[in-house]
Amino acid sequence: MNAIVDASVLAHRSASHIVEHPNGAADIDVSSQFSCKYDRDAGALWSTWSPKGIPCFNLELLHDLERGSLLIENYFSTNSETNPLHYIVLHSAIPQVFNVGGFEPISHRDLVHLLIATAGTGTYRFVEWPADKKTIDIGDFYADWRLIADTLGWRPHTTLADGLHETIAFYREHFAHYVPAADGTAVR
């Protein structure tokens, strides 16, 4: 997470804390909306999101995730040999929240190639993942839509390529609403 959060906002939040257990497990309590349990044997961090209100991101949860990200990064980067982290598992504590993905997994490299081809412009440069961040690299992720299909009968109908094409067309048409003009003003 790379959100920029004003330190004054974070200062007024309740204190986050980590409780380490003799077996190497740990409980990471960030807030009433975000907590984690570390299983050292599996090298897995089980993260639970419990957003208040409708089951989606709210500003308070985003602040909690930023604080949690910093806390988790610091904990695992300083304890990487004794507490390996191989997986970060995310789940919602809100019932009937679905993880919706596409038809097939796609690698970052293939996604970049598809995006550039769809946009008709762009360049990229891959860089090596920083060695000091290896312990928090979540690796691969693929959003699976089978639960929502089994529960509601919903299936994706838009391919990734078509979705990217529609998204690029939308932002090109409405660019001025999202990017300030050279003089610093923007259409609102």
C-alpha positions as CSV (number, residue, x, y, z in Angstrom):
1,M,0.0,0.0,0.0
2,N,1.5,3.3,-1.0
3,A,-1.2,5.7,0.2
4,I,0.0,9.0,1.7
5,V,-1.6,9.6,5.0
6,D,-1.1,12.7,7.0
7,A,0.7,11.9,10.3
8,S,-1.7,14.0,12.3
9,V,-4.6,11.7,11.2
10,L,-2.6,8.6,12.3
11,A,-1.6,10.2,15.6
12,H,-5.2,10.3,16.8
13,R,-5.9,6.6,16.2
14,S,-5.8,4.1,18.9
15,A,-2.4,2.5,19.4
16,S,-1.6,-0.6,17.3
17,H,0.2,-3.4,19.0
18,I,1.8,-6.8,18.4
19,V,1.4,-9.7,20.9
20,E,4.0,-12.4,20.3
21,H,3.4,-15.9,21.6
22,P,6.0,-18.5,22.8
23,N,5.3,-20.7,19.7
24,G,6.4,-17.9,17.4
25,A,2.8,-16.9,16.5
26,A,1.8,-13.3,16.8
27,D,-1.4,-11.2,16.9
28,I,-1.2,-7.8,15.2
29,D,-4.1,-5.6,16.3
30,V,-4.3,-2.4,14.2
31,S,-7.9,-1.4,14.8
32,S,-11.4,-2.7,15.2
33,Q,-11.5,-2.8,11.4
34,F,-8.1,-4.5,10.7
35,S,-6.2,-7.2,12.5
36,C,-3.8,-10.1,11.7
37,K,-2.7,-13.4,13.1
38,Y,0.7,-14.7,12.2
39,D,1.2,-18.5,11.9
40,R,5.0,-19.0,12.0
41,D,4.8,-22.7,11.1
42,A,3.0,-21.9,7.8
43,G,4.8,-18.5,7.3
44,A,1.3,-17.0,6.8
45,L,-0.2,-13.8,7.9
46,W,-4.0,-14.1,8.2
47,S,-5.5,-10.6,7.8
48,T,-9.1,-9.8,8.7
49,W,-10.9,-6.7,7.4
50,S,-14.1,-5.7,9.2
51,P,-15.1,-2.4,7.6
52,K,-17.8,-0.4,9.4
53,G,-20.9,0.4,7.5
54,I,-21.2,-1.0,4.0
55,P,-18.8,-3.8,3.2
56,C,-16.2,-1.7,1.3
57,F,-13.3,0.6,1.9
58,N,-13.9,3.6,4.0
59,L,-11.5,6.4,4.8
60,E,-10.9,5.1,8.3
61,L,-10.1,1.6,7.0
62,L,-7.7,3.0,4.5
63,H,-5.8,4.8,7.3
64,D,-5.9,1.6,9.3
65,L,-4.5,-0.4,6.3
66,E,-1.7,2.2,5.9
67,R,-0.8,2.0,9.6
68,G,-1.0,-1.8,9.5
69,S,1.2,-1.9,6.4
70,L,3.9,0.0,8.1
71,L,3.6,-2.1,11.3
72,I,3.7,-5.4,9.4
73,E,6.6,-4.3,7.2
74,N,8.6,-3.2,10.2
75,Y,7.9,-6.4,12.2
76,F,8.8,-8.8,9.4
77,S,11.7,-6.9,7.9
78,T,13.4,-6.9,11.4
79,N,12.5,-10.6,12.2
80,S,12.8,-12.2,8.8
81,E,15.0,-15.1,9.9
82,T,13.0,-16.1,12.9
83,N,9.6,-15.2,11.5
84,P,9.5,-16.1,7.7
85,L,6.6,-14.6,5.8
86,H,5.6,-16.6,2.7
87,Y,1.9,-15.7,2.4
88,I,-0.5,-12.9,3.3
89,V,-4.1,-14.1,3.3
90,L,-6.8,-11.5,3.2
91,H,-10.4,-12.1,4.1
92,S,-13.4,-10.0,5.0
93,A,-15.2,-10.6,8.3
94,I,-18.4,-9.2,6.5
95,P,-20.5,-12.1,5.3
96,Q,-21.3,-12.4,1.6
97,V,-18.4,-10.2,0.4
98,F,-17.1,-11.7,-2.8
99,N,-13.6,-11.7,-4.3
100,V,-14.3,-11.1,-8.0
101,G,-11.6,-11.8,-10.6
102,G,-11.4,-12.5,-14.3
103,F,-11.3,-15.5,-16.5
104,E,-7.6,-16.5,-16.2
105,P,-4.6,-15.5,-14.1
106,I,-2.2,-13.0,-15.7
107,S,1.4,-12.2,-14.8
108,H,2.5,-8.6,-14.1
109,R,4.6,-8.7,-17.3
110,D,1.8,-9.9,-19.5
111,L,-0.6,-7.3,-17.9
112,V,1.9,-4.5,-18.7
113,H,2.2,-5.8,-22.3
114,L,-1.6,-6.0,-22.7
115,L,-2.1,-2.5,-21.2
116,I,0.5,-0.9,-23.5
117,A,-0.9,-2.8,-26.5
118,T,-4.4,-1.7,-25.6
119,A,-3.4,1.9,-25.0
120,G,-1.3,2.0,-28.1
121,T,1.4,3.8,-26.2
122,G,3.6,3.4,-23.1
123,T,6.9,2.0,-22.0
124,Y,8.0,0.0,-19.0
125,R,11.1,-1.0,-17.1
126,F,11.2,-3.9,-14.7
127,V,13.5,-3.5,-11.7
128,E,14.6,-6.1,-9.2
129,W,12.5,-6.3,-6.0
130,P,14.5,-4.7,-3.2
131,A,16.3,-7.3,-1.1
132,D,15.2,-5.7,2.2
133,K,11.5,-6.1,1.0
134,K,11.7,-9.8,0.0
135,T,10.2,-10.9,3.3
136,I,7.0,-8.9,2.6
137,D,6.6,-9.7,-1.1
138,I,3.2,-11.4,-1.3
139,G,4.1,-13.2,-4.6
140,D,1.3,-14.1,-6.9
141,F,-2.4,-13.3,-6.4
142,Y,-5.3,-14.4,-8.5
143,A,-8.9,-13.3,-7.7
144,D,-11.3,-16.2,-8.0
145,W,-14.9,-15.6,-8.9
146,R,-16.3,-19.2,-8.2
147,L,-17.9,-18.3,-4.8
148,I,-20.0,-15.5,-6.3
149,A,-20.9,-17.8,-9.2
150,D,-22.0,-20.5,-6.9
151,T,-23.9,-18.2,-4.6
152,L,-25.5,-15.7,-7.0
153,G,-25.0,-17.2,-10.4
154,W,-22.8,-14.2,-11.5
155,R,-20.0,-14.8,-14.0
156,P,-17.7,-12.2,-15.6
157,H,-18.7,-11.2,-19.0
158,T,-16.0,-8.6,-19.8
159,T,-12.5,-9.8,-20.7
160,L,-9.5,-8.1,-19.2
161,A,-8.6,-6.7,-22.7
162,D,-12.1,-5.3,-23.2
163,G,-12.2,-3.8,-19.6
164,L,-8.8,-2.2,-20.1
165,H,-10.0,-0.8,-23.5
166,E,-13.1,0.7,-21.9
167,T,-11.2,2.1,-18.9
168,I,-8.6,3.8,-21.1
169,A,-11.3,5.3,-23.3
170,F,-13.1,6.6,-20.2
171,Y,-10.0,8.3,-18.8
172,R,-9.0,9.7,-22.1
173,E,-12.4,11.3,-22.5
174,H,-12.5,12.6,-18.9
175,F,-8.7,13.2,-18.4
176,A,-9.2,16.8,-17.2
177,H,-11.3,15.7,-14.3
178,Y,-8.4,13.6,-12.9
179,V,-5.2,15.4,-13.8
180,P,-4.7,19.1,-13.1
181,A,-3.9,21.5,-16.0
182,A,-0.4,22.9,-16.2
183,D,-1.6,26.0,-14.2
184,G,-2.6,23.7,-11.3
185,T,-6.3,23.9,-11.9
186,A,-8.6,21.0,-12.6
187,V,-12.1,20.7,-13.8
188,R,-14.3,19.5,-11.0
